[in-house]
Amino acid sequence: MTGGVNVLAGDNPVLTLDLERFAGMTDLDQRSGLATFGPGTRGPAVEEALAERGLTLGHFPQSWELATVGGWVATRSSGQESLGYGRIEDMVAGLVLIGPDGRLSLPAKPASAAGPDLGRLVMGSEGRLGVITEATLRVRPLPAETTVAGALLPDLERGLDAVREMVVYGVPLTLIRLSDPHETQVAMAVGLAASRWAPLVDRYLGFRGIGNDGCLLLVGAAGERDGIDGCLRYARQVVRSHRGVSLGRRPGRHWLRDRFRHPYLRESLLDLGYATDTLETATPWSRAADLRGTMGTAIVNALTDDDERVAVLCHVSHPYRDGASLYFTFFYRCAPSVEETITRWARIKRAANDALVSAGATLSHHHGIGQWHAPWLAGEIGAEGVELIAAAAHRLDPTGIMNPHVLLEPEDRLEA
């Protein structure tokens, strides 16, 4: 997603470390809720090992089927149910990192005030400091079930207000996801296109005040049935107070069934002549609606000089008390040549990164920085922040051989 593992033409010979056999759960302190895994352990293997003991990590990024524990930690990833389970940095209790000139061993502890948190320095380092060889993660009891329900809000503003209210008042949900009108129209078309009830549903929603500006909301809860029902009941009350319409649990079942399938659509779209990519950010609630408009405009207009159109979808997820992540998906026509298609993609990415920095939003919420966002990093953390990361990297890797182009590379590599 960010060029974090790309090898550049002209580089010195490159050695890739395959950690596939550096995998599995190596230790479990069930009373403390701590499980230690090798960095090559993939998502399904994590959950399988824990489920045998009635436990779960609850970390389900869209790449869950293929992503690894080491990758999650190195990129500061966030799972789709982060509202309930937390981001990966909330789950990491301890870790071991080995660099060319040093070893950083951080034993698992509930909390500490012994100086700055060095674990947070490793999380998000993207391999630049060294190799993560072990991670001890905070796990919890496996819930009896997970349920997701759907609703429609009249527009994005009222949808954002509903999401914020649920989070600020502490409704114990594991997931909240709000689609903008464009993404909602796509989701509704896919869900209702084959249904003979579609015209009737459209008329009913129109009667309830839900038109083309309607926004699809998904809310999820996990645990015992009574607790889930209580959470979803409160969520329905919030939806009604913002003039929304509850859709029941069918949209949630559809989303749970398909949530790990969506990335595979990229290849099918390429076969049809369309390229697609995603980017994500985070911003306070007071700027969320404006940022969605600003980013949409920047992306849509990126190819106007070529008289090409770009379609943009957006959803709000990973909410916090002070703000949320905005996740954008964009589509554009492939050019006659691969090189020109990449040039179009690079122009969209530059326009988006410039807009994010200008708006004071984050360059990334959970994809990381890699090579493709690196030239814009100083715009978020300042030149001094970049220098501090560089100093830490130099201590562990004096000759700069560990994934050298990520995070700290000032050169624009989008077309490399």
Summary of the structure (lengths in Angstrom):
residues: 416
radius of gyration: 22.0
end to end distance: 14.6
largest distance: 67.5
contacts: 1328
relative contact order: 0.14
helix: 40%
strand: 22%
